[in-house]
């Protein structure tokens, strides 16, 4: 409510215009049976980088991938404090992942600008 008081929301209508993006686009997509996204946010101390946290609730390791709308410049596995642990190997817009049984995985991603 404090934010609403200090900066109320103002709606504005824009007319049709040309653009480079398609009319429909997903920013990212998670593939992998039973993998769940538990967090998606900007990294705490690294502007321009994103954190995606995943959880595998099953009793088996799951192979999956994160696909973004833009090419991935670099990606790393981190701990919950977002300290970099291991560098990952993205493949264009896709980041293959293997998430162990009952594991939480935190990924730090830098996209091409």
C-alpha positions as CSV (number, residue, x, y, z in Angstrom):
1,X,0.0,0.0,0.0
2,X,2.9,2.3,0.7
3,X,4.2,1.9,-2.9
4,X,0.7,2.6,-4.2
5,X,0.6,5.8,-2.2
6,X,4.0,7.0,-3.4
7,X,3.6,6.0,-7.0
8,X,0.1,5.2,-8.1
9,X,-0.4,3.0,-11.1
10,X,-1.2,4.9,-14.3
11,X,-2.6,3.1,-17.4
12,X,-1.7,4.2,-20.9
13,X,-2.9,2.8,-24.2
14,X,-0.5,2.3,-27.1
15,X,-1.6,2.0,-30.7
16,X,-0.4,-0.7,-33.1
17,X,3.3,-0.5,-34.0
18,X,5.9,-2.6,-35.7
19,X,8.3,-4.6,-33.5
20,X,10.9,-7.3,-33.8
21,X,9.2,-9.8,-31.4
22,X,6.5,-12.2,-32.4
23,X,2.9,-11.6,-31.1
24,X,3.3,-14.5,-28.7
25,X,6.5,-15.3,-26.9
26,X,7.5,-17.2,-23.7
27,X,10.5,-15.7,-21.8
28,X,11.6,-19.1,-20.7
29,X,10.3,-22.7,-20.6
30,X,11.2,-25.6,-18.3
31,X,11.2,-29.2,-19.7
32,X,11.6,-32.3,-17.6
33,X,9.1,-34.6,-16.0
34,X,8.1,-33.4,-12.5
35,X,10.7,-30.5,-12.3
36,X,9.2,-27.5,-10.5
37,X,10.3,-23.9,-10.6
38,X,10.5,-22.5,-7.1
39,X,12.1,-19.1,-7.9
40,X,12.7,-16.8,-10.8
41,X,14.3,-13.4,-10.1
42,X,17.1,-11.0,-10.7
43,X,20.3,-12.1,-9.1
44,X,20.9,-10.2,-5.8
45,X,24.4,-8.8,-6.4
46,X,24.8,-9.2,-10.2
47,X,22.6,-6.8,-12.2
48,X,21.5,-8.2,-15.6
49,X,21.8,-11.8,-14.5
50,X,18.8,-14.1,-13.5
51,X,18.3,-16.7,-10.9
52,X,16.1,-19.8,-11.7
53,X,15.7,-22.3,-8.8
54,X,14.3,-25.7,-9.6
55,X,13.2,-28.7,-7.4
56,X,13.0,-32.4,-8.3
57,X,10.5,-33.9,-5.8
58,X,10.9,-37.4,-7.2
59,X,13.0,-40.3,-6.1
60,X,14.8,-40.5,-9.4
61,X,17.2,-38.2,-11.2
62,X,15.5,-36.1,-14.0
63,X,17.0,-34.9,-17.2
64,X,15.5,-31.6,-18.4
65,X,16.3,-28.2,-19.8
66,X,15.6,-24.5,-19.5
67,X,15.0,-22.7,-22.8
68,X,15.0,-18.9,-23.1
69,X,13.7,-16.5,-25.7
70,X,17.2,-15.2,-26.1
71,X,20.6,-16.9,-26.5
72,X,22.3,-17.7,-23.2
73,X,25.7,-16.0,-22.9
74,X,26.8,-17.9,-19.7
75,X,25.3,-20.0,-17.0
76,X,26.4,-21.4,-13.6
77,X,25.2,-23.6,-10.8
78,X,25.1,-21.7,-7.5
79,X,24.2,-22.5,-3.9
80,X,21.2,-20.9,-2.2
81,X,23.3,-17.8,-1.4
82,X,24.0,-17.4,-5.1
83,X,27.7,-18.1,-4.8
84,X,28.9,-19.6,-8.1
85,X,29.9,-23.3,-7.9
86,X,30.2,-24.7,-11.5
87,X,30.0,-23.3,-15.0
88,X,27.4,-24.9,-17.2
89,X,27.5,-25.4,-21.0
90,X,24.5,-23.7,-22.7
91,X,23.5,-24.7,-26.2
92,X,22.2,-21.5,-27.9
93,X,18.9,-20.7,-26.1
94,X,18.8,-24.0,-24.2
95,X,20.5,-25.1,-21.0
96,X,20.5,-28.9,-20.5
97,X,20.2,-29.9,-16.8
98,X,20.2,-33.0,-14.7
99,X,18.6,-32.7,-11.3
100,X,19.2,-35.4,-8.8
101,X,16.5,-37.0,-6.7
102,X,14.9,-34.7,-4.1
103,X,17.4,-32.0,-5.1
104,X,17.2,-28.2,-5.3
105,X,19.2,-26.6,-8.1
106,X,19.9,-22.9,-8.4
107,X,21.0,-21.6,-11.8
108,X,22.5,-18.2,-12.5
109,X,22.0,-17.2,-16.2
110,X,23.3,-14.3,-18.2
111,X,21.5,-13.8,-21.5
112,X,22.8,-12.2,-24.7
113,X,21.8,-8.5,-24.9
